[in-house]
Amino acid sequence: MLEPSPLRTLEPLNRPSVADTVFDQLNRQILSLELPPGTKMSEVEVARALGVSRQPVRDAFYRLSKLGFLSIRPQRATLVSQISESAVLQARFIRAALEAETVRMACRVLTADDHAALDRLIEQQRQAMEAKDPKSFHALDDQFHWEICDRSGHGFAWDIIREHKAHMDRVRFLSLSFASRDAFEDHLKVMEAIRARDEQQAMLQMHGHLARIKTQIVRIKANNLRYFADEGEA
């Protein structure tokens, strides 16, 4: 008779790991520019501030570096990376290509319940915008785009997008001081096209929405030049 596997005694993990918690906090602070580009990051200091060991901080640093938020250089200070304009525009290209397809599929497969869920998200965005709460608005903005991917059956597309959009996220966050209403109204138009099952209009609206960053980055860079990497001549 086979002995029962000791793995059967393991219980599912329902809580985020310490490394996940550290990552989430640092990710939010870098995104919101509470930790601006150029900030020196020390594993020892972060561990001490958060009351954790260095290992989960090291793990979180590695994950943030893979997303493009941290520059880890051997024998030199770890820095919050500067924003790369070229990386922002590359991320916009990737998003436009993938999200045009996901919104097209959304027109075909989303149900009335899906529409209602997305409408609730848009209403929450309205409330965040009127409350001048950019952190909440940005999170709800991301959730709106993710829900379209997921509900259309292409959640994997958001995984790809998330791997490439770190630099874009910080520009988007900075844009909310003057462009949150534009983003909100774009979402209304995207939703209107999805509800009408108008694939071409939905794709057009999504492309236009994501293209806004090409003009916004000019204004943002002019006002926050120190945040941007010097990439020389285009």
Buried (B, 14 or more C-beta within 10 A) or exposed (E): EEEEEEEEEEEEEEEEEBBBBBBEBBBBBBBBBEBBBEBEBBBEEBBEEBEBEBEBBBBBBEBBBEBBBBBBEEEEEBBBBBBBBEBBBBBBEBBBEBBBBBBBBBBEEBEEEBBEEBEEBBEBBBEBBEEEBBBBBBBBBBBBBBBBBBBBBBEEBBEBBEEBBBBBBBBBBBBBEEBBEBBBEBBBBBBEBBBEEBBEBBBBBBBEBBEBBEEBBEEBBEEBEEBBBEEEEE
